Amino acid sequence: MDDRGDRKMYDVTCSDCGSATQVPFEPKEGRPVYCRACYGKHKKRF
Ligand SMILES: [Zn+2]
């Protein structure tokens, strides 16, 4: 069907660079969240 653009996004602050960003999952308290750039960086490193 037509579900494009219907994804819920959550406003978060990147735990690495501090930039305001959005993630497609619900952020958990005490867990780091990253913007796209930092997420890729951390994922690659891991
Ligand atoms: Zn970042």
PDB file of the backbone (N, CA, C, O) and the ligand in Angstrom, with CONECT records:
HET     ZN  A 101       1
ATOM      1  N   MET A   1       0.833  -1.199   0.000  1.00  0.00           N
ATOM      2  CA  MET A   1       0.000   0.000   0.000  1.00  0.00           C
ATOM      3  C   MET A   1       0.875   1.259   0.000  1.00  0.00           C
ATOM      4  O   MET A   1       2.042   1.225  -0.390  1.00  0.00           O
ATOM      5  N   ASP A   2       0.301   2.324   0.431  1.00  0.00           N
ATOM      6  CA  ASP A   2       1.045   3.578   0.456  1.00  0.00           C
ATOM      7  C   ASP A   2       1.430   3.939   1.889  1.00  0.00           C
ATOM      8  O   ASP A   2       0.679   4.603   2.603  1.00  0.00           O
ATOM      9  N   ASP A   3       2.600   3.493   2.284  1.00  0.00           N
ATOM     10  CA  ASP A   3       3.041   3.786   3.652  1.00  0.00           C
ATOM     11  C   ASP A   3       4.301   4.642   3.665  1.00  0.00           C
ATOM     12  O   ASP A   3       4.951   4.795   4.699  1.00  0.00           O
ATOM     13  N   ARG A   4       4.633   5.191   2.516  1.00  0.00           N
ATOM     14  CA  ARG A   4       5.826   6.039   2.460  1.00  0.00           C
ATOM     15  C   ARG A   4       5.576   7.366   3.168  1.00  0.00           C
ATOM     16  O   ARG A   4       4.529   7.989   2.994  1.00  0.00           O
ATOM     17  N   GLY A   5       6.538   7.782   3.955  1.00  0.00           N
ATOM     18  CA  GLY A   5       6.408   9.046   4.655  1.00  0.00           C
ATOM     19  C   GLY A   5       5.506   8.952   5.874  1.00  0.00           C
ATOM     20  O   GLY A   5       5.183   9.962   6.498  1.00  0.00           O
ATOM     21  N   ASP A   6       5.106   7.742   6.205  1.00  0.00           N
ATOM     22  CA  ASP A   6       4.212   7.563   7.341  1.00  0.00           C
ATOM     23  C   ASP A   6       4.949   7.036   8.573  1.00  0.00           C
ATOM     24  O   ASP A   6       4.332   6.659   9.569  1.00  0.00           O
ATOM     25  N   ARG A   7       6.251   7.019   8.487  1.00  0.00           N
ATOM     26  CA  ARG A   7       7.052   6.493   9.582  1.00  0.00           C
ATOM     27  C   ARG A   7       7.187   7.525  10.697  1.00  0.00           C
ATOM     28  O   ARG A   7       7.455   8.699  10.439  1.00  0.00           O
ATOM     29  N   LYS A   8       7.008   7.096  11.891  1.00  0.00           N
ATOM     30  CA  LYS A   8       7.122   8.014  13.013  1.00  0.00           C
ATOM     31  C   LYS A   8       8.589   8.251  13.338  1.00  0.00           C
ATOM     32  O   LYS A   8       9.378   7.311  13.441  1.00  0.00           O
ATOM     33  N   MET A   9       8.942   9.526  13.498  1.00  0.00           N
ATOM     34  CA  MET A   9      10.311   9.884  13.815  1.00  0.00           C
ATOM     35  C   MET A   9      10.350  10.566  15.170  1.00  0.00           C
ATOM     36  O   MET A   9       9.435  11.304  15.537  1.00  0.00           O
ATOM     37  N   TYR A  10      11.412  10.311  15.903  1.00  0.00           N
ATOM     38  CA  TYR A  10      11.557  10.896  17.230  1.00  0.00           C
ATOM     39  C   TYR A  10      12.696  11.905  17.234  1.00  0.00           C
ATOM     40  O   TYR A  10      13.784  11.656  16.713  1.00  0.00           O
ATOM     41  N   ASP A  11      12.411  13.043  17.835  1.00  0.00           N
ATOM     42  CA  ASP A  11      13.447  14.068  17.951  1.00  0.00           C
ATOM     43  C   ASP A  11      14.405  13.703  19.075  1.00  0.00           C
ATOM     44  O   ASP A  11      13.989  13.463  20.209  1.00  0.00           O
ATOM     45  N   VAL A  12      15.672  13.663  18.754  1.00  0.00           N
ATOM     46  CA  VAL A  12      16.698  13.338  19.742  1.00  0.00           C
ATOM     47  C   VAL A  12      17.899  14.248  19.557  1.00  0.00           C
ATOM     48  O   VAL A  12      18.017  14.969  18.567  1.00  0.00           O
ATOM     49  N   THR A  13      18.779  14.192  20.533  1.00  0.00           N
ATOM     50  CA  THR A  13      20.040  14.914  20.434  1.00  0.00           C
ATOM     51  C   THR A  13      21.145  13.871  20.320  1.00  0.00           C
ATOM     52  O   THR A  13      21.235  12.951  21.134  1.00  0.00           O
ATOM     53  N   CYS A  14      21.960  14.023  19.327  1.00  0.00           N
ATOM     54  CA  CYS A  14      23.039  13.067  19.111  1.00  0.00           C
ATOM     55  C   CYS A  14      23.965  13.026  20.330  1.00  0.00           C
ATOM     56  O   CYS A  14      24.405  14.063  20.827  1.00  0.00           O
ATOM     57  N   SER A  15      24.249  11.820  20.798  1.00  0.00           N
ATOM     58  CA  SER A  15      25.102  11.649  21.977  1.00  0.00           C
ATOM     59  C   SER A  15      26.575  11.903  21.675  1.00  0.00           C
ATOM     60  O   SER A  15      27.395  12.035  22.583  1.00  0.00           O
ATOM     61  N   ASP A  16      26.887  11.967  20.425  1.00  0.00           N
ATOM     62  CA  ASP A  16      28.281  12.185  20.040  1.00  0.00           C
ATOM     63  C   ASP A  16      28.559  13.651  19.724  1.00  0.00           C
ATOM     64  O   ASP A  16      29.356  14.294  20.408  1.00  0.00           O
ATOM     65  N   CYS A  17      27.918  14.172  18.711  1.00  0.00           N
ATOM     66  CA  CYS A  17      28.209  15.541  18.285  1.00  0.00           C
ATOM     67  C   CYS A  17      27.242  16.577  18.853  1.00  0.00           C
ATOM     68  O   CYS A  17      27.483  17.778  18.732  1.00  0.00           O
ATOM     69  N   GLY A  18      26.151  16.123  19.472  1.00  0.00           N
ATOM     70  CA  GLY A  18      25.220  17.051  20.100  1.00  0.00           C
ATOM     71  C   GLY A  18      24.233  17.707  19.153  1.00  0.00           C
ATOM     72  O   GLY A  18      23.497  18.609  19.552  1.00  0.00           O
ATOM     73  N   SER A  19      24.208  17.269  17.914  1.00  0.00           N
ATOM     74  CA  SER A  19      23.284  17.850  16.950  1.00  0.00           C
ATOM     75  C   SER A  19      21.872  17.313  17.143  1.00  0.00           C
ATOM     76  O   SER A  19      21.682  16.161  17.536  1.00  0.00           O
ATOM     77  N   ALA A  20      20.907  18.140  16.869  1.00  0.00           N
ATOM     78  CA  ALA A  20      19.522  17.695  16.901  1.00  0.00           C
ATOM     79  C   ALA A  20      19.277  16.847  15.669  1.00  0.00           C
ATOM     80  O   ALA A  20      19.634  17.236  14.557  1.00  0.00           O
ATOM     81  N   THR A  21      18.665  15.684  15.868  1.00  0.00           N
ATOM     82  CA  THR A  21      18.410  14.795  14.748  1.00  0.00           C
ATOM     83  C   THR A  21      17.140  14.012  15.029  1.00  0.00           C
ATOM     84  O   THR A  21      16.482  14.213  16.050  1.00  0.00           O
ATOM     85  N   GLN A  22      16.805  13.119  14.111  1.00  0.00           N
ATOM     86  CA  GLN A  22      15.626  12.290  14.295  1.00  0.00           C
ATOM     87  C   GLN A  22      15.976  10.844  14.041  1.00  0.00           C
ATOM     88  O   GLN A  22      16.791  10.524  13.176  1.00  0.00           O
ATOM     89  N   VAL A  23      15.343   9.970  14.816  1.00  0.00           N
ATOM     90  CA  VAL A  23      15.568   8.542  14.636  1.00  0.00           C
ATOM     91  C   VAL A  23      14.221   7.851  14.463  1.00  0.00           C
ATOM     92  O   VAL A  23      13.215   8.299  15.014  1.00  0.00           O
ATOM     93  N   PRO A  24      14.200   6.766  13.703  1.00  0.00           N
ATOM     94  CA  PRO A  24      12.947   6.047  13.438  1.00  0.00           C
ATOM     95  C   PRO A  24      12.544   5.080  14.536  1.00  0.00           C
ATOM     96  O   PRO A  24      11.624   4.284  14.354  1.00  0.00           O
ATOM     97  N   PHE A  25      13.227   5.142  15.676  1.00  0.00           N
ATOM     98  CA  PHE A  25      12.865   4.258  16.791  1.00  0.00           C
ATOM     99  C   PHE A  25      12.737   5.095  18.059  1.00  0.00           C
ATOM    100  O   PHE A  25      13.257   6.209  18.131  1.00  0.00           O
ATOM    101  N   GLU A  26      12.060   4.567  19.033  1.00  0.00           N
ATOM    102  CA  GLU A  26      11.858   5.317  20.263  1.00  0.00           C
ATOM    103  C   GLU A  26      13.129   5.303  21.100  1.00  0.00           C
ATOM    104  O   GLU A  26      13.618   4.235  21.468  1.00  0.00           O
ATOM    105  N   PRO A  27      13.669   6.485  21.403  1.00  0.00           N
ATOM    106  CA  PRO A  27      14.889   6.549  22.200  1.00  0.00           C
ATOM    107  C   PRO A  27      14.651   6.111  23.637  1.00  0.00           C
ATOM    108  O   PRO A  27      13.655   6.478  24.260  1.00  0.00           O
ATOM    109  N   LYS A  28      15.580   5.323  24.148  1.00  0.00           N
ATOM    110  CA  LYS A  28      15.483   4.842  25.523  1.00  0.00           C
ATOM    111  C   LYS A  28      16.323   5.709  26.453  1.00  0.00           C
ATOM    112  O   LYS A  28      17.395   6.189  26.085  1.00  0.00           O
ATOM    113  N   GLU A  29      15.822   5.895  27.640  1.00  0.00           N
ATOM    114  CA  GLU A  29      16.560   6.669  28.631  1.00  0.00           C
ATOM    115  C   GLU A  29      17.886   6.000  28.961  1.00  0.00           C
ATOM    116  O   GLU A  29      17.950   4.787  29.162  1.00  0.00           O
ATOM    117  N   GLY A  30      18.934   6.799  29.014  1.00  0.00           N
ATOM    118  CA  GLY A  30      20.238   6.259  29.373  1.00  0.00           C
ATOM    119  C   GLY A  30      20.974   5.572  28.247  1.00  0.00           C
ATOM    120  O   GLY A  30      22.094   5.093  28.423  1.00  0.00           O
ATOM    121  N   ARG A  31      20.335   5.525  27.079  1.00  0.00           N
ATOM    122  CA  ARG A  31      21.000   4.902  25.937  1.00  0.00           C
ATOM    123  C   ARG A  31      21.413   5.970  24.943  1.00  0.00           C
ATOM    124  O   ARG A  31      20.641   6.884  24.652  1.00  0.00           O
ATOM    125  N   PRO A  32      22.611   5.862  24.428  1.00  0.00           N
ATOM    126  CA  PRO A  32      23.068   6.862  23.460  1.00  0.00           C
ATOM    127  C   PRO A  32      22.358   6.727  22.124  1.00  0.00           C
ATOM    128  O   PRO A  32      22.073   5.625  21.655  1.00  0.00           O
ATOM    129  N   VAL A  33      22.086   7.858  21.534  1.00  0.00           N
ATOM    130  CA  VAL A  33      21.512   7.876  20.189  1.00  0.00           C
ATOM    131  C   VAL A  33      22.402   8.763  19.334  1.00  0.00           C
ATOM    132  O   VAL A  33      22.963   9.747  19.815  1.00  0.00           O
ATOM    133  N   TYR A  34      22.522   8.413  18.089  1.00  0.00           N
ATOM    134  CA  TYR A  34      23.416   9.142  17.204  1.00  0.00           C
ATOM    135  C   TYR A  34      22.714   9.622  15.953  1.00  0.00           C
ATOM    136  O   TYR A  34      21.742   9.025  15.492  1.00  0.00           O
ATOM    137  N   CYS A  35      23.224  10.703  15.419  1.00  0.00           N
ATOM    138  CA  CYS A  35      22.734  11.187  14.140  1.00  0.00           C
ATOM    139  C   CYS A  35      23.269  10.236  13.059  1.00  0.00           C
ATOM    140  O   CYS A  35      24.064   9.342  13.353  1.00  0.00           O
ATOM    141  N   ARG A  36      22.850  10.424  11.866  1.00  0.00           N
ATOM    142  CA  ARG A  36      23.261   9.515  10.790  1.00  0.00           C
ATOM    143  C   ARG A  36      24.774   9.410  10.643  1.00  0.00           C
ATOM    144  O   ARG A  36      25.330   8.317  10.526  1.00  0.00           O
ATOM    145  N   ALA A  37      25.416  10.548  10.650  1.00  0.00           N
ATOM    146  CA  ALA A  37      26.864  10.565  10.470  1.00  0.00           C
ATOM    147  C   ALA A  37      27.572   9.814  11.595  1.00  0.00           C
ATOM    148  O   ALA A  37      28.457   8.995  11.346  1.00  0.00           O
ATOM    149  N   CYS A  38      27.175  10.099  12.824  1.00  0.00           N
ATOM    150  CA  CYS A  38      27.821   9.474  13.969  1.00  0.00           C
ATOM    151  C   CYS A  38      27.429   8.001  14.088  1.00  0.00           C
ATOM    152  O   CYS A  38      28.240   7.175  14.505  1.00  0.00           O
ATOM    153  N   TYR A  39      26.228   7.682  13.736  1.00  0.00           N
ATOM    154  CA  TYR A  39      25.781   6.298  13.786  1.00  0.00           C
ATOM    155  C   TYR A  39      26.659   5.431  12.878  1.00  0.00           C
ATOM    156  O   TYR A  39      27.116   4.358  13.272  1.00  0.00           O
ATOM    157  N   GLY A  40      26.876   5.909  11.685  1.00  0.00           N
ATOM    158  CA  GLY A  40      27.718   5.182  10.742  1.00  0.00           C
ATOM    159  C   GLY A  40      29.134   5.056  11.261  1.00  0.00           C
ATOM    160  O   GLY A  40      29.783   4.023  11.097  1.00  0.00           O
ATOM    161  N   LYS A  41      29.597   6.107  11.882  1.00  0.00           N
ATOM    162  CA  LYS A  41      30.946   6.142  12.437  1.00  0.00           C
ATOM    163  C   LYS A  41      31.103   5.097  13.545  1.00  0.00           C
ATOM    164  O   LYS A  41      32.072   4.339  13.574  1.00  0.00           O
ATOM    165  N   HIS A  42      30.132   5.080  14.449  1.00  0.00           N
ATOM    166  CA  HIS A  42      30.184   4.140  15.569  1.00  0.00           C
ATOM    167  C   HIS A  42      29.977   2.702  15.100  1.00  0.00           C
ATOM    168  O   HIS A  42      30.631   1.777  15.582  1.00  0.00           O
ATOM    169  N   LYS A  43      29.085   2.536  14.181  1.00  0.00           N
ATOM    170  CA  LYS A  43      28.794   1.205  13.677  1.00  0.00           C
ATOM    171  C   LYS A  43      30.015   0.609  12.983  1.00  0.00           C
ATOM    172  O   LYS A  43      30.334  -0.569  13.147  1.00  0.00           O
ATOM    173  N   LYS A  44      30.674   1.436  12.222  1.00  0.00           N
ATOM    174  CA  LYS A  44      31.861   1.006  11.499  1.00  0.00           C
ATOM    175  C   LYS A  44      32.969   0.619  12.471  1.00  0.00           C
ATOM    176  O   LYS A  44      33.674  -0.375  12.295  1.00  0.00           O
ATOM    177  N   ARG A  45      33.089   1.440  13.491  1.00  0.00           N
ATOM    178  CA  ARG A  45      34.131   1.216  14.481  1.00  0.00           C
ATOM    179  C   ARG A  45      33.849  -0.069  15.257  1.00  0.00           C
ATOM    180  O   ARG A  45      34.766  -0.820  15.590  1.00  0.00           O
ATOM    181  N   PHE A  46      32.604  -0.305  15.532  1.00  0.00           N
ATOM    182  CA  PHE A  46      32.221  -1.484  16.298  1.00  0.00           C
ATOM    183  C   PHE A  46      32.388  -2.715  15.405  1.00  0.00           C
ATOM    184  O   PHE A  46      32.123  -3.835  15.840  1.00  0.00           O
TER     185      PHE A  46
HETATM  186 ZN    ZN A 101      26.237  13.115  15.645  1.00  0.00          ZN2+
END
